[in-house]
Structure formats: C-alpha cells, structure tokens
Amino acid sequence: DFNSPSIFAALLDDDRGGSFSIAPTAPAKYRQSYLPDTNILVTRFLLPGAVAELSDFMPVEGPGSSSTGEGPGSHSPHHIMRHVQVVRGEIDLAIACRPRFDYARSDHRITRDSAGFIFKPTHTGVPALRLSSSVDLEVSGGDVTGTVHLKAGQSAWFVLAEVVAGAGERTWSHDAVVAAFEGTGAFWRQWIGRSTYRGRWREMVNRSAMVLKLLFSAHWGTLLAAATFGLPEEIGGVRNWDYRYTWIRDASFTLHALLRIGLGEEVVPFVGWLEKQIRSRGPTGPLQVMYGIDGTRDLTEVSLDHFSGYLGSRPVRIGNAAYQQLQLDVYGELLDALYLYGKSGQKLSHSLWMTIEGMVNWVCDNWERRGEGIWEMRGGTHEFLYSRVMCWVAIDRAMRIARDGSRPAPISRWHDVRDEIYRNVFDKFWNPRRGAFVQYPGADILDASALMMPLVKFISPTDPMWLGTLDAISTHLVEDSLVYRYRTRDSLPGQEGTFSICTFWYAQCLSQAGRVREARLVFEKMLGYANHVGLYAEQLGPCAEHLGNFPQALTHLGLISAACEINRTLERTRIA
C-alpha cells in the first residue's frame, strides 16, 4: 500500500529502520540489472570461484493485473518473492528479515505456523506479515535470521506476504515460485510490447515507462510522484520531503508521456479518479495540488525524530505541507492532458465537461493571484511566470476541447481572458536588461520552468524573445548538460543539485529551436547520469549523486517526452 507506514526503512536509519537482506557472508562484488523488458531485479554476487544470482520481484500475471505495487489482481496481493541460485562454486548466504512496523514506532511479536513465520505488530490496524522459505531459519529477538550453504545448481526461495484475514495459509513450493517468476516476466514483456515507440534510445524509454507503471496504483488508478519519503535533496540538509502522493501536475504529465508511446490505456482509471477530485472541490475553491492515492486531502506534515536520516539528513518527514499551497499551474497541466486524452480517441463525459467549465471559469477569475508556484516555495508567494503561462494553457485547451466536441461554453469570455493573460506575460515578465523572461515581475531571476513556454505552444520555439531566454538559461542555469531550476537563494538553508526534468526540457527546447545536434548531445549525456539500472531521482548533486526521492516519476516522464521529440526531429531532418 504505497503511502502506508514503512516496514523496511534502513535507508533512513540503519539501526531502527528495518531491512530484509540476503547477502554472502564473505566479501563479494555486486552487479545489478533488470531482466530485459521486465521489472524483475537480478543481483549477482561475485566471489573468488563462486557466482550466485538473486532475483527479486512482486508477482503479477495475466492481462487483468494492472500493477505490481498494490491493489487487486489475479494473485494474492502484497507479495515480495526472492529466489537465489548458485551458478558456479559454493557460497554461504546470510538471511535476515528485520521488519519495523509503522515507521519503526510499533513493536511486534513472532509466531510460527505451517506456512512460515508471522510478524504480528502490536499496533491495531497494521497488517501482519508472513515469511515463508525453502530453508531453515530461526527467531532471533524480533528478527528471523539464518545462514544457508548452497552449491552450484542449488537454490533457495523466500516469500514475504501480507497476512490476509480469512484467506487461509498459502503453502509455497519451488515450482510455485518459479511459475510466479515466469508469469511475472511474461506479464512485463507483454505490457511493454504494446508500446508504439520504435525510435532511438528505446531501452531507456521502455525502462522509464515501466517505472511509471510501477508507480501506478491498480486499485485507485493514481500515480505516485516517487516511491519514497525522506531522501534528501542535499546530503545532511533539511530538504527532505514525502513524495508518496499523487500530484495533479505529475499525473497529468504522465498521461501525456504514455499517450505519446501508445500506452494510454494506463491513464483511463486516472481520469475517472481525477474527475472525482475536481468535482469535489466545489464551484468556488481552488484545486488541491496533491492528494493521497485514495483521494485523501489532509496530508499534514509530521517529523519522525527517531530516524537518524539518510547520511544524517534530518528531519525525516511524512506528509507534505505543500498540499495547502496555491499552485495555479496545475490547471494548465490538467487541461492540456485532458485535451490530449480526447485527441487520442478517448471520450470526455458530459459531467466531466461541466466540471471543467466551472474550473476554467474559476481560472478566469483568479489567474492574477499570487501563489507558491511549481517549485512549491515555502518563503512567500509571487506571480510566477510558469503559473501565468499555464493559466493561459488551461483556458486555451478548454476552448479547443469545447470546439472539437461542439460543447457549450462561454467561449467569448474565455477568449478575452486568454488573450489578456498572453499580453500580461509579455508586458510584465519580459526583462529587457536580461533579454529574457524572468521568474516573476520585476525580478532578475531566471527559472528553468520557462522552458515549458514553447513546449506548451505559448510562444514559437524560434521567436527572438524566446531564443534570448533560451540563451540566458544556457548561460546562467546550465552546467555542461545539467540544468538548475534556479540559482538564487530560497527560504530554506542549504543548496540544491541540478533538476533532472529541467535537463530533459532543455533538450526538447534545443531540438525545437533547430539545434538538434546539441539537443541530442545534452539528452545522451543525461542518459549517462542514470543509475546502474537506468533509474533517476529528482536531482543530481555535485558528484552526480542522485538526490531526492526515488525513483521520480517526473524525471522519467521527462525522459520519454524528450526522446520522442528529439527522435522525431532527427527523423524529419534525416540527421544521423
């Protein structure tokens, strides 16, 4: 259950957080990769004269299963399967299952039944876990541990599962685990095989699509911003947030990215969930920035002071106070996504359209308000350039939806407000001294979110004013191929890394401006900053270390969009 309390959080506190480790007792080298076109992770242990492989996966099989993360499917939910086999030589493996329930705030007791060990939390409402295995293990305090000696050709398996009331005991076997492995691999290969992307960098595009798939909730149809909380944007700093929620912005961008590669069926449940949320906002209130995956609105921020934090980065927070912010850009991203959703052949219901009409009327009345903006500033509000542009997008896309579907709407009023916003951006946000559009009126601050201006068709990608802005961003926000979102101090102590989605936006803008060779170089250099299995966090630090929560949906959808854009330009211009 994506945003439920953690069980294994050793990244945030090695002593208290909890872990489930399988590792050689002797020093070893490690290599990791995903099996091609799957989300099955393989770890190789390399020792003198011995090699072993550990496969980790969450079982999913059949076309009706929509996620390995949580929710209903054709299998019992919430399983983690681990299968280790020795390829060469002999090896001793240490196993230690050390769950720490409710963010390590709940004790537990261990009992045993015919199917394995049961970890039962003392707090009510926290599900119990059962560990089944093919080898003998023993209870050690609050943990289950053991050591196994395996020779070439031998294997062992471990299944960690939620104890479902009334479901009875599930007895596992080697054949059952192997069947689950094969079924899960087949599911992922079938799923990614539906992608229509056939261009360059296909392996990285497919990996990013499968990351997004893992971040979808099968039960609710929603998308997480990232799978973790508390991982720092600065090592040792305080910029440690909880990203296990559904941001309207991220989910809307994801809808766009998946539609581009032919996987639009993934977003149909999300549109239904989205309709419910925007209808419940009422006719006069702003749209909330983010929600719990089940639509929860109250995301009160709490510090887990008993956790030491990742490499001492504290406080560790759960919840996210930014849910109370006003971020006017979300309307543009949402309407742009719904417009593309309709263009892809999907139909918007009458009730959804009436809700959209009321929402756009609210934007027409409130587009000049100050807010916290896309970067969720915690030091005051401004009239942000990006928010203003995306209000224009919201109205523009609503007008297109109305015209394409012959829907009733106050088009004349929308047209006038849209044009007023357009003039406002050029009058108030252009800084002639900078020769660029700036973050807010009267500022000298450049903001990488301006890169979205041509991408949402607010301005021509070859307009002289835009090219001046692109050059200014290149000079002041770009280091080699990596892009900072801004370079000014904000209200929080410490420094940030470069912002990965901004680098992908930058590559797209270079491509659209006719600088496709430069765009390709930036994009391919950014591909080289992925971690060893092709994943990205939110930011890259001074030593190219991944910072922030992980893996981050926004970065991976940016990769997909940039790949599609640059590949299309290369094909059109016949540049190798």
N, C-alpha and C positions, 0 to 999 in steps of 0.2 A: 504494500500500500504506500504509494510514492511519498506522501508527506506525513506518514505516521512516524512515531518516535523511533530513533535509530536502535539497532541491535549490535552492529559492528561499526564502531566509530574510532578505531585505533589511529586513523589519520589525525584525529583531533586530540587524542590523548592515548598514548601507547599503553599506559598502565590501566586506565579506567575505561577506555572507550569500548573494548571488546573486539575480538577477532576470530577468524576461523582459518588456521594456517595448516598447510600441507607442504613440507619442505624437507630436503635432505638433512641428515644430521651432520654430514661432513660439508666443508666449504665447497661451493659449487658456483658455476656460472649459470646465468639465466638468459633465455631467449623467449620472446613472446610474439605471437601473431594470431590473427583471426584466421580460421579456416576460410578459404576464398568464398566470397558471396554468402557468408553466414555471420551470425553473432555468437559463434562458439569460439571461446578463447582457449588457445593452446599455449601452455608454458612448458618449455623444455629445460630440464635440469641436466647440466653437462659437468660430469666429473671425470677424473682420470680413469679410463676404462669402463665408464658406465654412462648411459643416456636413459632418461625417463621422460615421459610426456604426461602432463596433467591437463585434462580437458574440463573446462567449466562452462556450464550453460544452464539456462532456465528452460524447461521443456515446453515446447509448443508444437502443435501438429494440426494439420487439416486447415482448409480454407476458411473455416468459421472462426479461427482463433486470431484475434486482432492485436495481441500484444503479449510479450513475454513479461511485461512489468507487473501487471496485476489485472484482476477482473476475470470474467467468465471465459471459458474456452472449452475445448474438448478434453481437457485433462484437469485433475485436481489442481487448484490454484496454489501459487506461492511455493514452488519447489526450487531449490538450488541443487544441481547434480554435479558431482565432482568424480571424475574417473581417471585413475592414474595407472599407467602401464610402463613396464621397463622394456626398452628397446634393445639395450646391449648391457652386458655385465650384470652386476649386483648392486643394490642400493638399499640403505636404511632410511626410512622416511619417518619423520616425527609429525604426528597429528595432534592438533589442539583446537578444540571448539570451545570458545570462551564468549558466549553471548552476554551482553549487558543491556538489559531491557530498559525502555523508557528513558533514553538518553543517559543510561547508567545511573538512573535515580531509583530503580526498583531492584530489590533482591529477588532471588529465585531459588527454588529447590529442584533437585533432580530425582526422578523416579525412573523405573525401567519396566517395560512391558515386552511382549514377544517380538515387537517390531523395532525396538531400539530404546534409546534414552530420551526421556521427556524433560525439557526445561520448562518449569511452571513458574511464571512470575508471581510475586506476592501481591502486586497491584491488580485490582479488578479491572477488567476491560482490556488487558494486554494479552494478546494471543500467546498460547504456549507453542513451543517448537519441539519437533521430534527429529533426532539424528539416528538414521539407520546406516549400517555399514556392513561390508563383507569381511571385516577383520575385527579382532577382539580389541575393545577399548575399555577404559575404566574411569570411574569417577575420581576426580582429584579436586577437593573443595567444591567450588561452584563450576568446575570445568569438566569436560570429558577429553581425555588425552590417551595417547598410546604411541607405540613405535612398531613399525612393520618392516620386515626384511623381504624384499622381492628380487627375484632373478629374472633374467631375460625371458620374455614371453608371459610372465605373470602380471596380474593386475589386481587392483582393489577399487572399490567404489564407495561413495558416501552420498547420502541424500538427506538434505535438511529441508523439512517441510513444516508448514503451519499445521497445528492440530485443529482439525475442523470438527466441531461438536456434532455428534451423531453420524459422522462419516465412517466410523469404524477404523480398524487398523489396516494399513496398506503394507503388505509384505513385498519387499523388493528382492530382485534377483539380478544376477549378472546379465541375463538375457533381456530383462525388462529395462535395465539401464541402457544397454546397447541399442535396444529398439527405440527408446526415447531419444538417444543421441542421433540415430539415423533419421527419425521422424522430424526432429528439430532442424537438422541440416537440410532436409528436403523442403521444409516449410520456407526457410530463409531463401534458398536458391529459387524456389518458385515465386516468392514475393518479389525479390529484386529483379527477377527475369521479366516482370511486367513493365519495368522502366523502359521508356522510349528513348532515353539518352544514348546516342551512339557516337558521340564526339570524342575529342581528346580528353585525357585525364579521367577516363571512365571509372577506373578503380577507386579514385578518391571521391568522385561524385556518388558512386554506389555506397561507399562506406559512410559518407555523410547522410545519405538517405536512410540507411539502416540505423544510424544513431538517432535520427529523428523518429523513426518507427519505434525504437525502444522507449523514447520519451513520451509517447502517446499512452494515455490511459484507455484500455479497452472498455472499461465499464462506463466511463463518463465521456469519452471522446475528446478529452482535453490534452494539452501538451504542456509538459514542464519546461521551464526555462533552462534548468540543469538538474542533475540527479542528486546534488549535494548541497549542504549548508556549511557555512563557517570556513571555507577555504579562502585564504586571504588574497586580496589584490595587492598587498605589499607584505613581504615576509616580516613578521614581527610587528606589523601595524594593526590598526583598528578597523580597517575597511573589510569587514568580514560579514557577509550577508547570507541570507537564506534564499535560495533560488528554486525551491521545490514547489513552485506555484505556477499558475497559468497567467502569463502576461498577455493582454489582448494584443499588444504590438507583436510579440514574438510569434504567437499563434497565427496571426494574420500574415506575417512574412512567410511563415512556414507553408501556409496554404498556397501562397504564390509560388514558392520554390517547388513544391511537389506537383502542382499543376503543370509546371514547365517540363517536367520529365515524365509525365503520364501516370503519376501515382495519386491522382486527385481523389480517388475513392476513399483515401485515408481521412480526408477532411470533411466528408459528409456528416459524420456524427458531431464533429466540432461545430459545424454551422448550426445544427439543432441546439446544441448546448449554448452557443453564443446568442441565439435568438432568445432563449430563456433569460439570459443575463441582461441583455439590453432592454427587454420588455419590463423586467422587474425594477429597472432604475427609476421608473416613473417619468411623467411627461416633462418635468422641470429640473431634474437633477442631472449632474454630470455622470459620465460613465466611469466606473471604478477602473483603475489602472490594471489591477491584478486580482485574482481570486484563488481560493483553494481549488484543487482539481474537481471537487464536488460542488463548486459554487459558493463555498464558504466566503463570507465577506470580511469577517473580523480576523485580521492577521496580526494581532498585537505582538509587538516585538519583546522578546524575553532573552536575557543573558544566561547562559549555562556556565556559571562561575566555577563549577567543579572541574571543568575541562581546561587543560593547560593550553589548548590551541595548537594548530599546525605550526611546528617550529616556533612555538611561543607566541603565536599571533592571537591576541585576545582583544576584546571579548568574543566568545563564541555565541552567536545569536541564532535564535529560531524565531519564526515570524518575520514580518517585514513592514516597518512603519511607512514605507513608501506607498502602501495601499491607500493612504489617506491623501495623497498628493493630487494636484490637478495637473494633468499632462494632456494638453489639448491635441497633441499629435496623434493620439490613439484613434481619433475619429477618421483621420485620413487613411491610416493603415488599414483600418477595418473596412471602410467603404471601397478602397482600392481592391482589397482581397475579395469582397463580395461581388464587385464588378467583374473581376477575372473569373470568379466562380460561375457567374451567369454566362460569361462568354464561352466557358468550357463546355456548355451544354446543360449544366445544372439549372434547375428552376427555383426561383425565389418565391415563397408563398405570399399570398395577399397579406396575411397577418405580419409577416416579416417586413414587407414593404411599408405597411402603415407604421410600424415601429421605426423603420429607417427614416421615414418622412418626419416623424416627431423629433428624432435625434438630429437630423440636419437642420431643422428649424431652430433647435437649441444652439447649434454651432453658429448659425446666422446671428443669433442674439448675443453670443458670448465670445466670439473669436478674438476680441481685443483684450481679454482678461490676461493677467499675469499668472504664470504657473511655474512649476519646478522643472518642466521640460523632460526630454528623452533621457538625459543623464541623471535624473532624479536628484537634483541638487538639494542639499539639506541646509543651505545657508541663506535662503531667501528666494523670492520669486522674481521673474523677469518676463518681458515679452520676448520669447525666444524665436529666432528666425525659423528653426525647424518646426516649431508648433504652428507658426503663422502659415508656412508653406503647406503643411499637412491639413490645416483647416480649408485652404483652397482646394486641396485634393479631395477632401470629403465632399465638398459641395459639387465639384466638377464631376466626380464619379457618380454621385447620386443623380445628377442631371442626365448622365449617359444611360444609367440604368432605367430611368423614367422614360427616356426617349426610345431606347431599344425595346422596351416592353410595353410601350404606349400606356404607361401608368399615370394616374392622376398625381399632380404635384404643383406647387407654386413656383413654376419654372422661372417666371419673370423676376420674382424676388430673389430666387437663388442666383440667377444670372447676374443681377446687380451686385449682390454681396460678393460673389466670387470675383468679379472684376474689381471691386473695391479693395479686396484683400490683395489682389495682384499688384495694383498700383501702390498699396501701402508697403509691400515688401521692397519695391524698387525705390520708393521715396524715403523710407525710414531705416532700412537695413544695409543700404549701399554706403560704404565708407570710401570717399574718393581718395583720401590720403593713403589708405591701404590698397586701393584699387581692387576691392573685394567686398563681398557680402560678409557681415560680421554677426557675432552671436546674438546680440540684442542692440536696440537703437542706442547710438551714442558710444558704443564700445569700440575698442580696437582689437577685441579678442576674435581670433579665428576659431571656428568649430567644425570638426570633420563631419558633423551631421549635415552640413551644407552640401556634401557630396550627393545627397539624395535629390537635390533640386533637378538635375537633368534626368535622373533615373525615374522620377515620377512625372516627367514631361512638364514640369513647371517652366523650364527655360530650355532653349535649344542647347545641346551639348557643344555647339561651336559658336554660340553667341559671344561676342568680345567681352562682355561683362562676366560671363561665366568662365571664359578662358583665363581672365585675370584672377578670378577667385581660385581656379584650379592651380595656377602658377603660385599664388600666395600660399595655398595649402602645401604644395610641393616644397616650397622653400622653408616654411616655418613649422609644419607638423609632421613632416616625413623624414625619417632617418633610414637611409638606404631604401628598402622597400616597405618599411613598417611605419604605421601611421598612429600618432597620438590623437585622442579625441579633442583635446585642447591642451595648451601648455601654460595656462595660468593657474595660480593657486586657488583652490576652492575652500570651503569652510572646514574641511576635515584635515587633521595632521597627516603628514607623510606624502609619498609620491606614488604615482601610478606607472604602470607599464604602457606599452603600445596596445591599442584596442583592435583586436583581430578583425572584427567585421568591418571596421573602417578601412583596413587594408584591402579587403575584398571590394568595398565600394569604390575605393580609389582606382583599383584595376579596371573596374567597369567603366568609370568615367574617362580614363585614358583611352579605352577602346572606343567609346562613343565619340570622343574628340578627334578620332583619326590617328591616334598614337598607339596602334595596336601592337607593334613590336615591343614598345615599352610596357604596355599593359600585360602582355604575355610574360615578360621578364619579372614584373612585380608579382604576378599571380604564381608563377612557378617557384619563385624564391619563397613565397609564403607557404606553398605546399611543403617546402623543405623544413618548415618550423613545426609541422605536426609531430606529435609524439610517436613512439615506436610502433604504435598500432593505428596511426592515422587519425588520432583524435586531438581536439583543441579545447582548452579552457577559454576564458573570456579575454585574457590579456597575456602578453609576453613581457617578461621582466628584463633587467639589464643584461643578464646572461642567457637570454632567450628561454628562461624557465617559465613554465605555464603558471599563470596566476589567476585566482578567482575560481568560481565553482566549475564543475567538470562532469561530463563534457557539456559544453554550452550549445544549446540549440541555435541561438542567434548566429554564432560563428559558422556552424555547419550549413545553415541555410544560405548564408552569405557566400560560402564556397560554391554551392550549387548554382546560385544565380550568376556569379562571376564566370564560372566555367561555361554556362550556357551562352552568356553574352559574348565572351571573347572567342569561343569556338565558332559562333555564328558569324562574327566579323571576319575571322580568318577564312572561313569557307566562302564568304561572299567576295572577299578581296583576293582570294586564291593565293594567300601568303602562306608559305610553308611553316 
